[in-house]
């Protein structure tokens, strides 16, 4: 029997942050909304297992990214939305619109790592587990991504909204 109250509480607490994280990662608000919904449905179907995980929201995030990646591959002829579509999307959670536009230029795995670390507040270890990679991979990829976002300037300040 599913713990429906537990899933309901999880849904209410995490849906908006998952949507923001997937929007930042995928750079397509509609696709992110669909991916969030699809991943949450899959979590509800498997709630007995998912609820026992240390970070169920990480599992849902990863399922959402994987679903969206598969969908994009399947529908590769669908035109990509311009980054200007991000203008009205929860930009208060990241430093600025320019940060969102720069984030879109990163490879998907680097975007995922930055979003998990700095939008969802995951530790390096939690990010590694969520993405199925080594902690060293997370550290080096985050470092490269931060350097690419702001050149020699400390991108951590940008991600934290201090720039």
C-alpha positions in Angstrom: 0.0 0.0 0.0 1.3 3.4 -0.9 2.0 6.1 1.7 -0.3 8.6 -0.1 0.0 11.2 2.6 3.7 11.0 2.5 3.8 11.4 -1.3 1.3 14.3 -1.0 3.6 16.1 1.5 6.6 15.4 -0.7 4.8 16.7 -3.8 3.7 19.9 -2.1 7.1 20.5 -0.6 9.3 19.7 -3.6 7.3 20.3 -6.8 8.2 24.0 -7.2 11.9 23.5 -6.5 12.0 20.6 -8.9 10.3 22.6 -11.6 12.8 25.5 -11.1 15.7 23.1 -11.2 14.5 21.3 -14.4 13.7 24.7 -16.0 17.3 25.8 -15.4 18.7 22.5 -16.6 16.6 22.1 -19.7 16.2 25.8 -20.6 12.7 25.1 -21.9 10.0 25.9 -19.4 7.3 23.8 -21.0 9.5 20.8 -21.4 10.6 21.3 -17.7 6.9 21.4 -16.6 6.2 18.2 -18.5 9.3 16.5 -17.2 8.5 17.5 -13.6 5.0 16.1 -13.9 6.1 12.9 -15.6 8.8 12.3 -13.0 6.4 13.0 -10.1 3.9 10.5 -11.6 6.7 7.9 -11.7 7.6 8.7 -8.2 4.0 8.3 -7.0 3.9 4.9 -8.8 7.0 3.8 -7.0 6.6 5.8 -3.8 7.3 2.8 -1.4 10.8 2.6 -2.9 11.4 6.2 -3.7 10.4 7.4 -0.2 13.2 5.2 1.3 15.9 7.1 -0.6 18.1 9.6 1.1 17.1 12.3 -1.4 13.9 11.3 -3.2 13.9 14.7 -4.9 17.2 13.8 -6.5 15.7 10.7 -8.0 12.7 12.7 -9.3 15.1 15.3 -10.8 17.2 12.6 -12.5 14.0 10.9 -13.9 12.8 14.3 -15.2 16.1 15.0 -16.9 16.3 11.5 -18.4 12.7 11.7 -19.6 13.3 15.1 -21.2 16.5 14.0 -22.8 14.7 11.0 -24.3 11.8 13.2 -25.5 14.2 15.6 -27.1 16.0 12.8 -28.9 12.8 11.4 -30.1 11.5 14.7 -31.3 14.8 16.2 -32.5 13.2 18.2 -35.3 11.2 20.3 -32.8 12.7 23.8 -32.8 14.5 24.8 -29.6 12.9 27.8 -27.8 15.1 30.9 -27.7 16.7 31.8 -24.3 14.5 34.9 -24.2 11.6 32.6 -23.2 13.4 32.4 -19.8 12.7 36.0 -19.1 9.6 35.3 -16.9 10.7 32.1 -15.3 11.7 32.2 -11.7 14.8 34.2 -12.3 14.8 35.3 -8.6 16.2 31.9 -7.8 19.3 32.5 -9.9 21.5 35.5 -10.0 20.1 37.1 -13.1 18.6 36.6 -16.6 22.2 36.7 -17.9 23.1 33.8 -15.6 20.2 31.8 -17.0 21.3 32.6 -20.6 24.9 31.6 -19.7 23.8 28.4 -18.0 22.1 27.4 -21.3 25.5 27.4 -23.0 26.9 24.7 -20.8 26.7 21.0 -21.6 23.8 19.2 -20.0 25.8 17.3 -17.4 27.5 20.5 -16.2 24.1 22.3 -16.0 22.7 19.4 -14.0 25.6 19.5 -11.6 25.3 23.3 -11.1 21.6 23.1 -10.6 21.8 20.3 -8.1 24.6 22.0 -6.2 23.5 25.6 -6.2 19.7 25.6 -6.9 18.7 22.5 -5.0 21.5 22.7 -2.4 22.9 19.2 -2.9 26.3 18.4 -1.5 29.0 17.1 -3.8 28.4 13.5 -2.6 24.6 13.9 -3.1 25.1 15.3 -6.6 27.4 12.4 -7.5 24.8 9.8 -6.3 21.9 11.6 -8.0 23.7 11.6 -11.4 25.5 8.3 -11.0 29.0 9.7 -11.3 32.1 9.9 -9.1 32.5 12.8 -6.6 35.7 13.8 -8.4 33.7 14.1 -11.6 31.3 16.5 -9.9 34.1 18.6 -8.4 36.0 18.9 -11.7 32.9 19.5 -13.8 31.5 22.1 -11.4 34.9 23.9 -11.4 35.1 23.9 -15.2 31.5 25.1 -15.5 32.0 27.9 -13.0 35.1 29.0 -14.8 33.4 28.9 -18.1 30.4 31.0 -16.8 32.5 33.9 -15.6 36.0 33.4 -17.0 38.5 34.3 -14.2 35.8 35.9 -12.0 34.5 33.8 -9.2 31.3 32.2 -10.5 30.3 31.1 -7.0 29.5 34.7 -6.3 27.3 34.8 -9.4 25.5 31.5 -8.4 25.0 32.7 -4.9 23.6 36.1 -6.1 26.5 38.1 -4.7 27.8 39.5 -7.9 
